[in-house]
């Protein structure tokens, strides 16, 4: 059972919906711009967490 008292971190990021599904759950670092993002994608959903 989930207990929020054990959460180390909680953030809200926008969810992008993809046109083509991603078959395997994918985690990647994206630094294609001047910023760095931790990107996670699966099925038709993608989230990018900014890292500093």
N, C-alpha and C positions, 0 to 999 in steps of 0.2 A: 504494500500500500504506500502511496506517495505521501511524504511528510515534508511540508515546506520548510520546517525547521532545519532540515539537512541540506537545503539548497546552498551551494557556494556562490552562485551567481544567477541572476535572472534579468533578461533584457527583452525588449520588444523591438522587432525589426519587421520591415514590410515583407510580405510574401508575394513573389512573382509567380504567375501561372504561365507555364510553357505551352507552346503549340504542339511540340513533339514530346512524348514521354521519355524519361530517362529510365532505362530498364534496371540498372543496378544503382543502389544508393551510392552517391559519389560525394566525397569530401575533397576540397581543393583549396589552395591559396591562390587568389587572383590579385596580381599586381600590374594589370594591364594599364592602369592609370597611375597617377602619383600616390594613390592611396593603396592600402593593403586590406583585403577582405578574406575572411574564411567563408567559403561558399559550400553549401550543402544542397544537393538536388536528388529528387526521387519522384518517379511518376511524372506528374505535370506541375510539380511544385519546386521552387527554388528560393532559398534565403541566403542573403549575404550579410555577414556580421563584420562591421568595420573593426580593424585592429590598429592599435597605435603603439 
